[in-house]
């Protein structure tokens, strides 16, 4: 008897040191399980929740979740970046270490793409896959339904709700009128959106240009609405300029700033292609201003490769070759300004067709005076004082009649008594085309000597500077147009912190298109170089998708996956999350230690009884 008790005590002690466990939950699911955890680390997770910021609460609960699974469980961490590190299964210790290093990011990834990535990395079809999703259920992340359900996958949604669903964001900016030049009083329009349910009154937006405060403008915006705020400032410097607008709003701050950049050329290069030998009224106008560089060439002397060096091309009664026409069409599509001035025998019908302009019907022999002037056109803005009250317009003795397609956006400058166009413009690609239907000849019109000639063509020249892309939104896929003509070296872009990336480059016409990786970028102004030559300033801003305060309900998120065929459950992210998940292991080493101790006590009692 004593020998049996001694053997039992030793056996129980050995089993206690082996640290046996009992698995709880479905037995087939906990045999070498795999757990994939997605932590939504988009900027909306910076909001405050019941237990602090949502991102920190998600990280804390993700680490505690590991206590609910056996020690041999393999873990996969996925975040919005989907980087290379997040493509392998790791131990509990490694997983916890990675989770603690997670930070919010500007990258926005849809939840279905996360599920597909987890499935792609999980190649072992013999094991159950548990996917835990820690998210604030931001609606844009559930926009598509392209996940592929698998019978061995079980999704657990852990919703994280923010305490206050209010946010003010700077949505976009643009210049109110075309043309950039030194001395111009510019009006910058800033669109501000209120994504919350509370109105904001008497706030301020600040405008900085080249790190100098240019204006501070008060604004108010109603709940769930937007407002356009006008910020005026003076252009005082040619070359590249860096701008930003700022507001104050908490706790979501990534959308409180918007960066932009623009280029003011020191001179506007004007090319007039003409075979005329008559008086050059354009030379008289443009040579009187040092901000213009005026050149007149015959069609035979135009070098096609140099066309992109000009901001405005005036074609005045000139016969164009097919090659020159092709280069001019590319010039307009890339952002140039084209002015077409016909002769009685040359109406540029082919060029109008290639630039998506109206169709020439035929010649109209008619005399009269232009009836009305479109004083709201940008060309006439602040150009002619009192013009509406007392003015005369140019006369004509014939013009080309046009047929306008209903889809064409034609903007007239002035027309005839019968409503036919005499001078108008339309968009073509990134550029604009101005067209006179009157031959620019004293036999057909007096516009060259009329007072309206100066403001029309002076302002066309001022507004002909190609407007660069003021800013780009950081989202995949990205492409940015820029002028890198003449440079065959690779393009690099660098920010103020010294980070440099080398995006893929593709030539399109006379401009270059670069394709930077969104994950490599941050908000701010980046300097672009082609080899050692500085070629521009590029502004990038975070995606405003995360600014909205639209969230799915728990039932809505559950329905998103159930309708796609996934087995899905919702778990509250409370303090007892690890106990809620029923896939834990119970350590019973203490039970065997207790049994060993009992055996030794019984043995001792028997020995004492025998002695007595």
Secondary structure, 3 states (H helix, E strand, C coil): CHHHHHHHHHHHHHHHHCCCEEECCCCCCCCCCEEEEEECCEHHHHCEECCEEHHHHHHHHHHHHHHHCCCCCEEEEECCCCCHHHHCCECHHHHHHHHHCCCCECCCCCHHHHHHHHHHHCCCCCCCEEEEEEECCEHHHHCCCCCCCCCCEEEEEEECCECCCCCEEEEEEEECCCCCCCCCEEEEEEEEEECCCCCEEEEEEEEEECCEEEEEEEEEECCCEEEEEEEEEECCCCEEEEEEEECCCCCCCCCCEEEEEEEECCCEEEEEEECCCCCCHHHHHHCCCCCEEEEEECHHHCCHHHHHHCCEEEEECCCCCHHHHHHHHHHHHCCCEEEEECCCCCCCHHHHHHCCCCEEEEEECCCEECCEECCCCHHHCCCCCCCCCCCCCCEECCEEEEECCCCCCEEEEEECCCCCEEEEEEEECCEEEEEECCCCCCCCECHHHCCHHHHHHHHHHHCCCCCCCCCEEECCCCCEEECCCCCCCCEEEECCCCCEECCEEEEECCEEEEECCHHHCCCEEEEEEECCEEEEEEEEEECHHHHCCCECCHHHHHHHHHCCCCEEEECCCCCCHHHHCCCCEEECHHHHHHHHHHHHHHHHHHHHHHHC
